[in-house]
Amino acid sequence: MNENLSIKTKNTNISLTAYRAIKILKLLMEKPSTSAEIIEVLKQDELTKRSISDDTLRITMNSLKAVGCKIARPCPKNDYRYILMEHPFKAKFNSSEINLLSQIRKYFLDCCQWRTVIEINRLYDKLITPYCDEKALNLLNAKKPFVKIKPQILETFYSANLEKKEIVMTYATSSKKIEKINISSKQIFCEAGKLYIMGWYYKRNTYSYFNAEKILEIHSVENLKEPLKACDIKVLYKVTGEEVSTFVCNSDEKILEQNSEEILVECITTSEFKIVQRLLSFGCDFELISPDYIRQKLIEKIAKTKARYE
């Protein structure tokens, strides 16, 4: 089988062989690992999603050695683990190289492969950050994802399976209000560079999004005792002004009426957060018809924004 494969994406091709070598190097920089541990990591990887043979692993190790890595072979004395003794990746990085590294990280962020983004952050911290001058370091970290999330919270997201779980956590619901809340999680995702949990919020009896940056502590994570609830919210709103000419329906929306001046839209959603963000994205060019409690949320959001500029 030809191992010089590439992973074709929307905008580019990524060498599978090179990616595998980087993945193994990252793992060995964290800890010595057995063949089985390395193969399992590659098998579970969000991008490759495949296992490899022992021969392919040895070839990849030889490739790493060929570029200057010193890797001890598995033997009884080291519990049959590969051990990274030394690597040659100690170099200065110019602005264009730093920009390229940032683009690589952004690609995985845009693909919502947030675990890979966390791994890239860790790899850059170990492999690149120690050898950057202050200017290059500021450039590399300027748009570093997830830096506002508490380290222990980010580690829980990475190492624990938080989807479809009963979660009790302390959450900053606003700048002045902190609550201990209970949710049934449904999905972990990233959007606009931020990490979220979407789940059923028992206090409000609805689905909500929870920004990982606002999670202060996760107290417990348990399996769901019952299936997640389904609770649809029906929202009617009008698109007006300049937005009429560029409006495109989302998958949970449909146009009920339309003319040159306004569009009447029906949205069926499970998330207050999502519809509020959707409406605010239209600026002044919308009118919410129903429900009233969503209207109140919009008024509160707009009032808070106005207060910042007074």
Secondary structure as the mmCIF struct_conf table of DSSP 4:
data_model
#
loop_
_struct_conf.conf_type_id
_struct_conf.id
_struct_conf.beg_label_comp_id
_struct_conf.beg_label_asym_id
_struct_conf.beg_label_seq_id
_struct_conf.end_label_comp_id
_struct_conf.end_label_asym_id
_struct_conf.end_label_seq_id
STRN STRN1 SER A 6 LYS A 8
BEND BEND1 LYS A 10 ASN A 11
STRN STRN2 ASN A 13 SER A 15
HELX_RH_AL_P HELX_RH_AL_P1 LEU A 16 GLU A 30
STRN STRN3 SER A 33 SER A 33
HELX_RH_AL_P HELX_RH_AL_P2 SER A 35 GLN A 44
TURN_TY1_P TURN_TY1_P1 GLU A 46 THR A 48
HELX_RH_AL_P HELX_RH_AL_P3 ASP A 54 ALA A 66
TURN_TY1_P TURN_TY1_P2 VAL A 67 GLY A 68
STRN STRN4 LYS A 70 ALA A 72
HELX_LH_PP_P HELX_LH_PP_P1 ARG A 73 PRO A 74
HELX_RH_3T_P HELX_RH_3T_P1 PRO A 76 ASN A 78
TURN_TY1_P TURN_TY1_P3 ASP A 79 ASP A 79
BEND BEND2 TYR A 80 TYR A 80
STRN STRN5 TYR A 82 TYR A 82
STRN STRN6 ILE A 83 GLU A 86
HELX_RH_AL_P HELX_RH_AL_P4 SER A 95 ASP A 110
TURN_TY1_P TURN_TY1_P4 CYS A 111 CYS A 112
HELX_RH_AL_P HELX_RH_AL_P5 TRP A 114 LEU A 127
TURN_TY1_P TURN_TY1_P5 ILE A 128 ILE A 128
HELX_RH_3T_P HELX_RH_3T_P2 THR A 129 TYR A 131
HELX_RH_AL_P HELX_RH_AL_P6 GLU A 134 ASN A 141
TURN_TY1_P TURN_TY1_P6 ALA A 142 LYS A 143
TURN_TY1_P TURN_TY1_P7 PRO A 145 LYS A 148
BEND BEND3 ILE A 149 ILE A 149
HELX_RH_AL_P HELX_RH_AL_P7 PRO A 151 SER A 159
BEND BEND4 ALA A 160 ALA A 160
TURN_TY1_P TURN_TY1_P8 GLU A 163 LYS A 164
STRN STRN7 LYS A 165 ALA A 172
BEND BEND5 THR A 173 LYS A 176
STRN STRN8 ILE A 178 GLU A 191
TURN_TY1_P TURN_TY1_P9 ALA A 192 GLY A 193
STRN STRN9 LYS A 194 TYR A 201
TURN_TY1_P TURN_TY1_P10 TYR A 202 ASN A 205
STRN STRN10 THR A 206 ASN A 211
HELX_RH_3T_P HELX_RH_3T_P3 ALA A 212 LYS A 214
STRN STRN11 ILE A 215 ASN A 223
BEND BEND6 LYS A 225 GLU A 226
HELX_LH_PP_P HELX_LH_PP_P2 PRO A 227 LYS A 229
STRN STRN12 ILE A 233 THR A 240
HELX_RH_3T_P HELX_RH_3T_P4 GLY A 241 SER A 245
TURN_TY1_P TURN_TY1_P11 THR A 246 THR A 246
TURN_TY1_P TURN_TY1_P12 SER A 251 ASP A 252
STRN STRN13 GLU A 253 GLN A 258
BEND BEND7 SER A 260 GLU A 261
STRN STRN14 GLU A 262 THR A 269
BEND BEND8 THR A 270 THR A 270
STRN STRN15 SER A 271 SER A 271
HELX_RH_AL_P HELX_RH_AL_P8 GLU A 272 LEU A 280
TURN_TY1_P TURN_TY1_P13 SER A 281 CYS A 284
BEND BEND9 ASP A 285 ASP A 285
STRN STRN16 PHE A 286 SER A 290
HELX_RH_AL_P HELX_RH_AL_P9 ASP A 292 ALA A 307
TURN_TY1_P TURN_TY1_P14 ARG A 308 TYR A 309
#
